[in-house]
Amino acid sequence: SGYFDLEVDGDDVSYSMAAHLADAGCIVLALDHLGTGVSSPVEDDFLVTPEVLAAANHAAFTALLGRLREGSLISELSPVDAPVAIGLGHSMGAMITIIAQARHGTYGAVVNLGSGGAGMSESLRDPLWATTDLAVLRASLVDLARQQFGGAPAAVERDRARGMLFHAEDVPPVVRDAFRRQ
């Protein structure tokens, strides 16, 4: 959720997409993926596949949307009879939004703010992974990921080290730092 409501030292609103959308009259429900941020922790990160994330996001969003309709989401907000549910995601969030929409029809519309197109081949480089048989890949994905990445997802640390991947050179250091912290 901090990704869309970025808290930058000395500037609490300029980098918050959530605040911008709320100022425009939208109700923003920003969810952290299962096992990340302030969401529920998981015992084994490797079992949290894209399909699991999409199902968890669908369940959480559906429950929150129900509370929004009932008026029990927050006390300051009256019931919203017919909210237009728009799923919005960036990068991995865009991918999970697409999967949730395809599998569960979670949203009335989706906004995908970019994600890489290379897919698993970018991260999973072992030639043993090369297959066009999706059933084989799905059945072995967790085991193969464990073999390649060991005890903790290496991609998280790699992406932290490659901070410039997400920012142009003119982004102020205080903003880059806030992004890395969240």
Secondary structure, DSSP 8 states (H G I E B T S, - for coil): -TTTS--BTTBSSTT-HHHHHHHTT--------TTSTTS---S-GGG--HHHHHHHHHHHHHHHHHHHHHT-S-TTS---SS---EEEE-THHHHHHHHHHHHH---SEEEE----SSTHHHH---GGG--S-HHHHHHHHHHHHHHHHTTS-HHHHHHHHTGGGGS-TTS-HHHHHHHHH-
